[in-house]
Amino acid sequence: MSVGLEHGAANTPRRVHVLFVHGVGRHSRLSSLLQAYQSLRANIKSPEAPIEFEDLFSSWKLRDFNDGSHPASLRLEPQRRNADTGEDRDIYLYEVNYSALAGVIRDNHRLDIAHLFISLDLAVNVSRNRLRAAFSKSLTSDAAERKRHLALAGIAQRLAGVLVAGTVPILGLPSLLLRRYIGTFVADFTRFFEDVATFALDRNGESLISAHVDHAIQSIEVKRTGDPLTSDEFVIVAHSLGTIVTHSFLVRHWEDDKVPDRVVTLGSPIGLVCWLWRFLDFTGLRFDPKGTNEDPYFCWKPMKAPTGSGRTIDWINVVNHLDPIATAFPMGDIYLAMDEQQIAARLAGGKVRNHFIKTGGLLSIGAAHTEYFDDKKNFLELLGKSISMRPNTTSFPASRKADSHWLEAGAHLFSWQVGMWLAGLGLLVGYFAWLSHYCGSPMPWALMTLYAWPPFTMGWLAFFQRLLLGGPTKRTRAKTIRGLPLFDRSSFPYRLRQILGFGRSDPAFDARAPNLAWKYFLHVVSFIPTFIAMVLPIWWMAFINGAEYGLRQFIQETMSLGLLFVGLFMLYTMTFAVSEFARHWRGGLKSLDLLTHYP
């Protein structure tokens, strides 16, 4: 039974154990533990060294730092013990750090991120068409629910297309030419998706990380006596991918004594990931504990519902404004094999407490996912209360209202959609103004409308990437591709590739990654459609004016400006990609009826 924090000193545990689980990216040892501790005690965004005044929890002192244990720990104790207010116990802070482990796994088994995006896009293609077929055969289900899921499937397809198109400027020839300037960004971008793939797609990676987390939790000595006066309390605070790792632990160990009393998830994609798992791996989005489709995308194995009652968990889910990863997930996603009534019986208060915060405004879209610990007025107060650093006479801080949270998000996403589109148009205007000056004629402007619509630009790039790289994979076989509809905009390049004689057989069991020379060759070939788009106005001018060597002269005379043009293309493509991402993100919110009062 969960130990409450707001029921007086009689229910106060003697010790509180708090485990922090980090998200994607490179995290050095102790980074998650010390980031949490330093954020609680100081303003770590300030350029100046901290002073005591900014310590939110000055009534607590650090008594011990055991960095030689596994997991490493900090022990805090109150300056003055007061049983009446619950400030009479020690608090132990820990971290579980799987970042280095994930890095070693990927060093041993390299993944091609462009191929990863193509594989996802292909799997979404297959599942979207399967969903249509399943819903057409099962008309007894709710029509509005079918419509919502089909709309979400279409949005998933378009977002996957944006990722596929983005491989040209971010991972292709432009990034190689400009790696001196954008190498760090590309490395971070790659590591983000490598970490996700390591836990979601790699069976070895998932089992190793899960075993690592299990061992860390088993090493924390949580005393369970059955008596609230003497029992310890265990809290897990997880961020981003760490919430998926924690969720996996809970599903696998729900009936164990090591399950926490409280879970605080922040920036959690649990709702997104659970929907994608059901969409990609189960017919008609119906979770089946007996097994998945014949060609599952994720590496996870479905589990049956637990038979026992299990420990009651107090679950708080924190969602920041404009965090693209965070979801206010439905209660059914906590354990897909159980119905919501069974899940409610295992949650304190019968539900997940969604808590909405706002750390920034319109311009926070790129940073909102990592700014939770910067929110001293709300999130850190909530965290302090959740881990017993606030007296039990205080209450949890108030959440933003869900309706206003989502409506403001919709308004800001619309602003990003339009703003990035206008920024892309500005770059186009600059390029065509230069072309017009070079040609001494306003004629190039006549072609600018071909480049001014983000869906067309992303569709052009995605089409040729699918055509070039979209063969069978370990997860989607050649015969499955043959079953895709020919006259579907997203499926057509995969079918066309087979019609042209490519990708008609499945990958060999012992297939190896292409060598470096072949990868560079593919980068060059995949850039050809972009190159054609860049020089099309010159070709057109040569055709209209009858100039025989218009393109050759252009290349010779502008060779020194090559990197500038490539950089301009990258910015143009990325602004349009962000515009499309914001449009589809907002479309997803509308499909979920979260923007009911927003046009």
JORATA-V210372 format. One record per residue. N is the residue number from 1. RES is the residue in one small letter. PHI is phi as a letter, one per 20 degrees, with the letter a starting at -180 (* if undefined). Layout:
{{N & RES & PHI} {N & RES & PHI}}
//
This chain:
{{1 & m & *} {2 & s & f} {3 & v & e} {4 & g & e} {5 & l & d} {6 & e & c} {7 & h & c} {8 & g & n} {9 & a & f} {10 & a & f} {11 & n & d} {12 & t & e} {13 & p & f} {14 & r & f} {15 & r & c} {16 & v & c} {17 & h & d} {18 & v & c} {19 & l & d} {20 & f & e} {21 & v & d} {22 & h & f} {23 & g & d} {24 & v & f} {25 & g & o} {26 & r & e} {27 & h & c} {28 & s & f} {29 & r & g} {30 & l & n} {31 & s & f} {32 & s & f} {33 & l & f} {34 & l & f} {35 & q & f} {36 & a & f} {37 & y & f} {38 & q & f} {39 & s & f} {40 & l & f} {41 & r & d} {42 & a & b} {43 & n & e} {44 & i & f} {45 & k & e} {46 & s & f} {47 & p & f} {48 & e & d} {49 & a & f} {50 & p & f} {51 & i & c} {52 & e & f} {53 & f & g} {54 & e & e} {55 & d & f} {56 & l & f} {57 & f & c} {58 & s & f} {59 & s & f} {60 & w & d} {61 & k & c} {62 & l & f} {63 & r & e} {64 & d & b} {65 & f & c} {66 & n & d} {67 & d & e} {68 & g & e} {69 & s & e} {70 & h & c} {71 & p & f} {72 & a & f} {73 & s & b} {74 & l & d} {75 & r & d} {76 & l & d} {77 & e & c} {78 & p & f} {79 & q & f} {80 & r & c} {81 & r & e} {82 & n & b} {83 & a & f} {84 & d & f} {85 & t & d} {86 & g & n} {87 & e & e} {88 & d & c} {89 & r & c} {90 & d & e} {91 & i & d} {92 & y & d} {93 & l & d} {94 & y & c} {95 & e & c} {96 & v & d} {97 & n & d} {98 & y & d} {99 & s & f} {100 & a & f} {101 & l & f} {102 & a & f} {103 & g & f} {104 & v & f} {105 & i & g} {106 & r & f} {107 & d & f} {108 & n & f} {109 & h & c} {110 & r & f} {111 & l & d} {112 & d & e} {113 & i & f} {114 & a & f} {115 & h & f} {116 & l & f} {117 & f & f} {118 & i & f} {119 & s & f} {120 & l & f} {121 & d & g} {122 & l & f} {123 & a & f} {124 & v & f} {125 & n & g} {126 & v & f} {127 & s & f} {128 & r & f} {129 & n & f} {130 & r & f} {131 & l & f} {132 & r & g} {133 & a & f} {134 & a & f} {135 & f & f} {136 & s & f} {137 & k & e} {138 & s & c} {139 & l & e} {140 & t & f} {141 & s & f} {142 & d & f} {143 & a & f} {144 & a & f} {145 & e & f} {146 & r & f} {147 & k & f} {148 & r & f} {149 & h & f} {150 & l & f} {151 & a & f} {152 & l & f} {153 & a & f} {154 & g & f} {155 & i & f} {156 & a & g} {157 & q & f} {158 & r & f} {159 & l & f} {160 & a & f} {161 & g & f} {162 & v & f} {163 & l & f} {164 & v & f} {165 & a & f} {166 & g & f} {167 & t & f} {168 & v & f} {169 & p & f} {170 & i & e} {171 & l & d} {172 & g & e} {173 & l & g} {174 & p & g} {175 & s & f} {176 & l & f} {177 & l & f} {178 & l & d} {179 & r & f} {180 & r & f} {181 & y & d} {182 & i & c} {183 & g & g} {184 & t & f} {185 & f & f} {186 & v & f} {187 & a & f} {188 & d & f} {189 & f & g} {190 & t & f} {191 & r & f} {192 & f & g} {193 & f & f} {194 & e & f} {195 & d & f} {196 & v & f} {197 & a & f} {198 & t & f} {199 & f & e} {200 & a & e} {201 & l & d} {202 & d & e} {203 & r & g} {204 & n & f} {205 & g & f} {206 & e & f} {207 & s & f} {208 & l & f} {209 & i & f} {210 & s & f} {211 & a & f} {212 & h & f} {213 & v & f} {214 & d & g} {215 & h & f} {216 & a & f} {217 & i & f} {218 & q & f} {219 & s & f} {220 & i & e} {221 & e & e} {222 & v & e} {223 & k & e} {224 & r & d} {225 & t & d} {226 & g & n} {227 & d & d} {228 & p & g} {229 & l & f} {230 & t & c} {231 & s & f} {232 & d & f} {233 & e & d} {234 & f & c} {235 & v & c} {236 & i & d} {237 & v & d} {238 & a & c} {239 & h & c} {240 & s & l} {241 & l & g} {242 & g & g} {243 & t & f} {244 & i & f} {245 & v & f} {246 & t & f} {247 & h & g} {248 & s & f} {249 & f & f} {250 & l & f} {251 & v & f} {252 & r & f} {253 & h & c} {254 & w & g} {255 & e & e} {256 & d & f} {257 & d & f} {258 & k & e} {259 & v & f} {260 & p & f} {261 & d & f} {262 & r & c} {263 & v & c} {264 & v & d} {265 & t & d} {266 & l & c} {267 & g & l} {268 & s & e} {269 & p & e} {270 & i & g} {271 & g & f} {272 & l & f} {273 & v & f} {274 & c & f} {275 & w & f} {276 & l & f} {277 & w & f} {278 & r & f} {279 & f & f} {280 & l & e} {281 & d & d} {282 & f & c} {283 & t & f} {284 & g & m} {285 & l & m} {286 & r & e} {287 & f & f} {288 & d & c} {289 & p & f} {290 & k & e} {291 & g & q} {292 & t & d} {293 & n & f} {294 & e & f} {295 & d & c} {296 & p & f} {297 & y & e} {298 & f & e} {299 & c & e} {300 & w & f} {301 & k & d} {302 & p & f} {303 & m & c} {304 & k & f} {305 & a & f} {306 & p & f} {307 & t & e} {308 & g & e} {309 & s & f} {310 & g & m} {311 & r & e} {312 & t & f} {313 & i & d} {314 & d & e} {315 & w & d} {316 & i & d} {317 & n & d} {318 & v & d} {319 & v & c} {320 & n & e} {321 & h & f} {322 & l & m} {323 & d & f} {324 & p & f} {325 & i & e} {326 & a & f} {327 & t & c} {328 & a & e} {329 & f & f} {330 & p & f} {331 & m & f} {332 & g & f} {333 & d & f} {334 & i & f} {335 & y & b} {336 & l & f} {337 & a & e} {338 & m & d} {339 & d & e} {340 & e & f} {341 & q & f} {342 & q & f} {343 & i & f} {344 & a & g} {345 & a & f} {346 & r & d} {347 & l & d} {348 & a & f} {349 & g & m} {350 & g & m} {351 & k & a} {352 & v & e} {353 & r & e} {354 & n & f} {355 & h & c} {356 & f & d} {357 & i & c} {358 & k & b} {359 & t & e} {360 & g & b} {361 & g & d} {362 & l & g} {363 & l & e} {364 & s & e} {365 & i & f} {366 & g & e} {367 & a & d} {368 & a & g} {369 & h & f} {370 & t & d} {371 & e & d} {372 & y & f} {373 & f & f} {374 & d & e} {375 & d & e} {376 & k & f} {377 & k & f} {378 & n & c} {379 & f & f} {380 & l & f} {381 & e & f} {382 & l & f} {383 & l & f} {384 & g & g} {385 & k & f} {386 & s & f} {387 & i & d} {388 & s & m} {389 & m & e} {390 & r & d} {391 & p & f} {392 & n & f} {393 & t & e} {394 & t & e} {395 & s & d} {396 & f & f} {397 & p & f} {398 & a & f} {399 & s & e} {400 & r & f} {401 & k & f} {402 & a & f} {403 & d & f} {404 & s & f} {405 & h & g} {406 & w & f} {407 & l & f} {408 & e & f} {409 & a & f} {410 & g & f} {411 & a & f} {412 & h & f} {413 & l & f} {414 & f & f} {415 & s & f} {416 & w & f} {417 & q & g} {418 & v & f} {419 & g & f} {420 & m & f} {421 & w & f} {422 & l & f} {423 & a & f} {424 & g & f} {425 & l & f} {426 & g & f} {427 & l & f} {428 & l & f} {429 & v & g} {430 & g & f} {431 & y & f} {432 & f & f} {433 & a & f} {434 & w & f} {435 & l & f} {436 & s & f} {437 & h & f} {438 & y & f} {439 & c & e} {440 & g & m} {441 & s & b} {442 & p & e} {443 & m & f} {444 & p & g} {445 & w & f} {446 & a & f} {447 & l & e} {448 & m & f} {449 & t & f} {450 & l & f} {451 & y & d} {452 & a & e} {453 & w & d} {454 & p & g} {455 & p & g} {456 & f & f} {457 & t & f} {458 & m & f} {459 & g & f} {460 & w & f} {461 & l & f} {462 & a & f} {463 & f & g} {464 & f & f} {465 & q & f} {466 & r & f} {467 & l & f} {468 & l & f} {469 & l & d} {470 & g & e} {471 & g & e} {472 & p & f} {473 & t & c} {474 & k & f} {475 & r & e} {476 & t & c} {477 & r & e} {478 & a & f} {479 & k & f} {480 & t & f} {481 & i & f} {482 & r & f} {483 & g & e} {484 & l & f} {485 & p & f} {486 & l & f} {487 & f & d} {488 & d & d} {489 & r & g} {490 & s & e} {491 & s & e} {492 & f & g} {493 & p & f} {494 & y & f} {495 & r & f} {496 & l & f} {497 & r & f} {498 & q & f} {499 & i & f} {500 & l & f} {501 & g & o} {502 & f & d} {503 & g & m} {504 & r & e} {505 & s & c} {506 & d & f} {507 & p & g} {508 & a & f} {509 & f & g} {510 & d & d} {511 & a & f} {512 & r & d} {513 & a & f} {514 & p & f} {515 & n & f} {516 & l & f} {517 & a & f} {518 & w & f} {519 & k & f} {520 & y & f} {521 & f & f} {522 & l & f} {523 & h & f} {524 & v & f} {525 & v & f} {526 & s & f} {527 & f & e} {528 & i & g} {529 & p & g} {530 & t & f} {531 & f & f} {532 & i & f} {533 & a & f} {534 & m & f} {535 & v & d} {536 & l & g} {537 & p & g} {538 & i & f} {539 & w & g} {540 & w & f} {541 & m & f} {542 & a & f} {543 & f & f} {544 & i & f} {545 & n & e} {546 & g & m} {547 & a & f} {548 & e & f} {549 & y & c} {550 & g & g} {551 & l & f} {552 & r & f} {553 & q & f} {554 & f & f} {555 & i & f} {556 & q & f} {557 & e & e} {558 & t & d} {559 & m & g} {560 & s & f} {561 & l & e} {562 & g & g} {563 & l & f} {564 & l & f} {565 & f & f} {566 & v & f} {567 & g & f} {568 & l & f} {569 & f & f} {570 & m & g} {571 & l & f} {572 & y & f} {573 & t & f} {574 & m & f} {575 & t & f} {576 & f & f} {577 & a & f} {578 & v & f} {579 & s & g} {580 & e & f} {581 & f & f} {582 & a & f} {583 & r & f} {584 & h & f} {585 & w & f} {586 & r & f} {587 & g & f} {588 & g & f} {589 & l & f} {590 & k & f} {591 & s & f} {592 & l & e} {593 & d & m} {594 & l & e} {595 & l & d} {596 & t & g} {597 & h & d} {598 & y & c} {599 & p & f}}
//
